[in-house]
Amino acid sequence: MLIREWMTKDVITVTPDTSMLKASKLMKDHNIRRLPVLDGKRVAGIVSDRDIRAASPSKATTLDMHELYYLLSEVKVKDIMTSDPVTVYDTDAVDAAALIMENKGIGGLPVVDGSGELVGIITDHDIFRVLVDFCGASKGGLQLAFMLPDKPGVLTPIFEAISQNGGNVLSVLTSRSKTQEGSSHVYIRLHAMDSEKEKALIENMKKAMPLEYWMDDEFHCNKNC
């Protein structure tokens, strides 16, 4: 999963000398929360709606509207932006970008190409899109959840049982168990199928496999949730 496949490519940008007032209006007009700041072709910073809120006068200010407008127009993006922000390459992995955002507590990263020029931005919203797509959540279907040991070949009999019962795999996700050392949660989503076949598949899987729980296409959890 390359960042260039998921990033937002049509990026709204500002310069260091753009007024805070204009930057705020751009965010509101385009329904976005951050703007890369370009100095020529170089990414000089990034400014967020949080930066603007922090730099804005309190609602309890005694300034009149004219004074307030003048103050906001005088503050420049360079005065409030995060300088030299963390950037990622368009050929980096999406999960690497997600890890950076998680570790640094930030919601977006400017994306540059091999020459260092801005080509996009990847945000927490884009990461959500990746998750929804890879889970197959928008396609509905049946999700099966297992707790399995971290050993080679443990998925083979599960896939065979799914196939024998008329199931068609849509997605497979795994995560290490935080409570059982040496084990992982495995989530297998199947394409939607006839309700009777679905019931038969679940009953057969319950008999043959360590099925923790399952979710139907309306995301209702069944058994031990």
Secondary structure, DSSP 8 states (H G I E B T S, - for coil): -BGGGTSB-S---B-TTSBHHHHHHHHHHHT-SEEEEEETTEEEEEEEHHHHHHHS--TT----HHHHHHHHHH-BHHHHSEES---EETTSBHHHHHHHHHHHT-SEEEEE-TTS-EEEEEEHHHHHHHHHHHHTGGG--EEEEEEEES-TTTTHHHHHHHHHTT--EEEEEEEE-SSSTTEEEEEEEE----HHHHHHHHHHHHHHS-EEEEE-TT--EES--
